[in-house]
Each structure stands twice: as structure tokens, then as C-alpha cells.
């Protein structure tokens, strides 16, 4: 009953002094909502990245001239000096790697696509080996995928994304239609499955062409990225990657004991790298948001001290009627904790709502994690208890005779 009564008194105090309650809890609300919003958005991006990366399959790894992310200019210069990977490297792994189930190659740039009077800028132009749609799990919803002869003869055919069909040729059957990619005519043979928008950027604004046709237009000076499907994880993936490394090292004349002159990346490499970057950002933002929580706790402590001063006579009456020191300590600590929990509750609602609003407006992925909600409840309650100890101690230390003499 004492516990319930303390909570009831705290809620009544919040309700009676509405403006003071809002000003008191605003720090906690801002702090908790900031943490919830950042964690929700971070979880959404992490899940999106993992889904997209693992969309290639857990048994796929890549071989490239440089890592996917470079952290310094010195690293850039180091990797820039490496010899590029070319079609000969791709063909050697394709023909000689017995543990590799499928080997593909990729080149990409951005360009303009024109159909009739409509055009699309900043479209991703991807030069693919004929089997890359299967390796990347691209579902063809209309038409067909590439075949080996398309790559062998550099056929001017292409697979297009949903945006190309929707924006450039609305109401028109795209199959068999001719479009111009940076001035070069290509015939549409397939349409990829719609993937939607993420981080404010469409995933469907692309043109896939045979890699040989791509090189005929854009040249062969760029380094290719080789995709290898091992056909299984763990032992199969390790065996295939080891065999591919041996083949590439021999082709590139890498000396014994020297590091590889190329980069091998797995799905775990991409996901782990992204999580390390996002977690660092997350900790920084949480650290900044925690300042608001501390400020909110200080405000709660100040208001509780005011409450002790206002209720001095009430405290004296309670002590005169037999209330023990620990009863008063418990009462004021519970009141302070309840106030902070209310602020935490509204902070959770505001933070989650803000994250979902960002998702609705900008397409930024978000995912509410149960652990983040529980953490917010625990932290907000802990802030209230921590900063409520001193006011509670002051209330419990009042002399009952002096308290009873206090004016209302």
C-alpha cells in the first residue's frame, strides 16, 4: 500500500502542476526520444544492409582491386597502385576454380537513358557477365535474363529496373523496345523485380547490359569486381576462396610472404564493417543524448527539493503519526522515479514516432527493438531514482517538531 500510495501521490502531483511537470520532464523526454529514434533508425539501416548484402547469398564472396571502404588518403594511394583486375582474371577463376560453383564479373557507372521524349539521369549502368542476375538473386518479372551468347558476342540487349519502365515508357510493354544508354541503342529483353526506395534513393533506377557490350562503350580501363558463388558456407566457402586466392596470386605474380595485391570480401566483411561504423556513430549520438538525460535528472532533483519545501508540514505530520525514516525515503524516491518514468514513456513514444515519420517521408528504414525500449525504461527510471535520493534524504532528515511549526 505504501508503494502504491507513493506512486499515486507522484501522479497527482504531476497532474495538478501540469506546466511545471512538462518543464520538469522535457529533458528526460528529449534524451530518451533521441536515443530511441537513433537506435530505431540504426537498427533499420543495419537490417537493410544485412538483407541487401545477404541477398547475394551467404556463400558469395568478391574479389576487387580495393576494399569497399577506404578510411584515409594514404590507403587510397596504396590501393590505387595495385594492378587492376581484368577479364583475364575473371576467366581464369571461372575456368580453373573447381570449388567455385559460379563466377561472375561486374563493371558499373552512371549515365543517361533515353526513350522517345523521356529521359532518366544518374541511372546506374551495370556491365554484368551473363550469370550475374542469378548470382545477385535478381528476379526477372518480365522477359528473360542474359544467356552466354549475349556476353560472347557483346549483344546490345539489356535488363531494366522498374523506374525505367514506369518513368520512361508508362503504359507501354517494354519488351523488345529500343532505348539509348549514353547514346548507344539497346533492346530491352527483361524487367527486374521492383525493389523500392531506401535512404531516399530508388533501387530500381538501373540498366544491366552484357559486360562485353559495356566495355565496348566505356572501355576496359576500369578494374572489374569478380563475384564468386561457392555453393555452400563454412568449409565450401573457405575452400573456394582459398582456391581463388591461389589462382589470382599466381596470375598477378604475388611473391611468397607478401600480402595479396587484391581484396577478398565476404558478406560478413561488408556487414561487420558497416556495423562497426554505425555502432561508433550510435555511441556518439547516445553520449550526446545522455547529456539531456543528466540535465533532466538535475531538473527533477530541483523540483523534488521544491516539493520537499512545500510539503514540510505534511512531512512533520507523517513523522508525528509514526512514519519511519525509510518510509519517507521510499516515498520521495518512488515519486522521483515515477516522474522520470513518465518522461521516459513519453520519450519512447516521441522517439519511435519521429523515427517512423522519417521512414514515411524519406524512406529511411527503421526498426523498433524491444531491448531499446526496455533500456529506455530502465535508464529513465534509474535517472529519477538517482537524482531523487538527495531530496528524499533531506525530507527524511527533517525534525518533526520543526516541520510541524512550518507555515503552509
ABEGO torsion letter per residue (X at the ends): XAAAAAAAAAAAAAAABAAAAAAAAAAAAAAAAAAAAAAAAAAAAAAAAAAAAAAAEAABBBBBABBABBABAAAAAAAAABBBBBAAAAAAAAAABAABABBBBBBBBBBBBBBEABBBBGBBBBBBBAAAAAAAGBBBABEBBBBAAAAAAGBBBBBBBAAAAAAABBGBBABGBBBBBGGBBBBBABBBBBAEBBGGBBAABBBBBBAAAAAAAAEAABBBBBBBBAGEBEAAAAAAAAAAAAAAAAAAGBBBGBBBABBBBBAAAAAAAAAAAAAAAAAAAAAAAAAAAAAAAAAAAAAAAAAAAAAAAAAAAAAAAGBBAAAAAAAAAAAAAAAAAAAAAAAAAAAAAAAAAAAAAAGBBBBBBAAAAAAAAAAAAAAAAAAAAAAAAAAAABBAAAAAABBX
